[in-house]
Amino acid sequence: MDPRPSAAAPTLGRRERNKQRVRERLYAAAIDLFMAKGYDHTSIDEIAERADVARGTFFNYFQRKEDLITAWGERRRYNLMELLAESEGGGSSPIGQLTHCMTVLGRLNWEERGLTVAMLTAWVKAGRPILEEPYVAEIFAGIVKAGVAQGEFRQGLEPEQVGNVLRDLYLGALYRWTSEPEAGGPEALGLELHAILRLLLAGVAAPPQP
């Protein structure tokens, strides 16, 4: 579900606006508690109390505590797409676009570092890497597909496969970074992602001997 309001959607009535405000209070309360106490140590009762609603009200908006992870993931996806759209994304060059993606991913995680650490832990424990749509891989695959069409990447590449590889490498770097999010300063994750991309583009096999 796209969390963005639709420009074509009709103006919401008072009832719907109130429902949105309550949902937002519940989400904000949950995020604050997850960052302060951790996902596992936060109860639905505490979320409802922080949001100043009855416990039963929580279930009008979220069936389970895990649904808050999904809500975070949807907002995360929207934030990523917004950041990617802020600039030309490296111009028309697919390699430039991939580099831009890595810059944006590093920036997004750094700017939300406390939230990233708390929610990534919950995301993994809830099995979301397996269950959720791999949208980052799809972004990468779309760029690679354009690169093959433009002749910047070799013919015969499978864009979806390359997209999955890049996503796996990104998540691996992200998991390492979350164990020490302050290490190396704000550019640390972005620099590692750029290094990973260069390594993948260059390959690791030695050139054949003459």
Rosetta blueprint (number, residue, H / E / L):
1 M L
2 D L
3 P L
4 R L
5 P L
6 S L
7 A L
8 A L
9 A L
10 P L
11 T L
12 L L
13 G L
14 R H
15 R H
16 E H
17 R H
18 N H
19 K H
20 Q H
21 R H
22 V H
23 R H
24 E H
25 R H
26 L H
27 Y H
28 A H
29 A H
30 A H
31 I H
32 D H
33 L H
34 F H
35 M H
36 A H
37 K H
38 G L
39 Y L
40 D L
41 H L
42 T L
43 S L
44 I H
45 D H
46 E H
47 I H
48 A H
49 E H
50 R H
51 A H
52 D L
53 V L
54 A L
55 R H
56 G H
57 T H
58 F H
59 F L
60 N L
61 Y L
62 F L
63 Q L
64 R L
65 K L
66 E L
67 D H
68 L H
69 I H
70 T H
71 A H
72 W H
73 G H
74 E H
75 R H
76 R H
77 R H
78 Y H
79 N H
80 L H
81 M H
82 E H
83 L H
84 L H
85 A H
86 E L
87 S L
88 E L
89 G L
90 G L
91 G L
92 S L
93 S L
94 P H
95 I H
96 G H
97 Q H
98 L H
99 T H
100 H H
101 C H
102 M H
103 T H
104 V H
105 L H
106 G H
107 R H
108 L H
109 N H
110 W H
111 E H
112 E L
113 R H
114 G H
115 L H
116 T H
117 V H
118 A H
119 M H
120 L H
121 T H
122 A H
123 W H
124 V H
125 K H
126 A L
127 G L
128 R H
129 P H
130 I H
131 L H
132 E L
133 E L
134 P L
135 Y H
136 V H
137 A H
138 E H
139 I H
140 F H
141 A H
142 G H
143 I H
144 V H
145 K H
146 A H
147 G H
148 V H
149 A H
150 Q H
151 G L
152 E L
153 F L
154 R L
155 Q L
156 G L
157 L L
158 E L
159 P H
160 E H
161 Q H
162 V H
163 G H
164 N H
165 V H
166 L H
167 R H
168 D H
169 L H
170 Y H
171 L H
172 G H
173 A H
174 L H
175 Y H
176 R H
177 W H
178 T H
179 S H
180 E L
181 P L
182 E L
183 A L
184 G L
185 G L
186 P L
187 E L
188 A H
189 L H
190 G H
191 L H
192 E H
193 L H
194 H H
195 A H
196 I H
197 L H
198 R H
199 L H
200 L H
201 L H
202 A H
203 G L
204 V L
205 A L
206 A L
207 P L
208 P L
209 Q L
210 P L
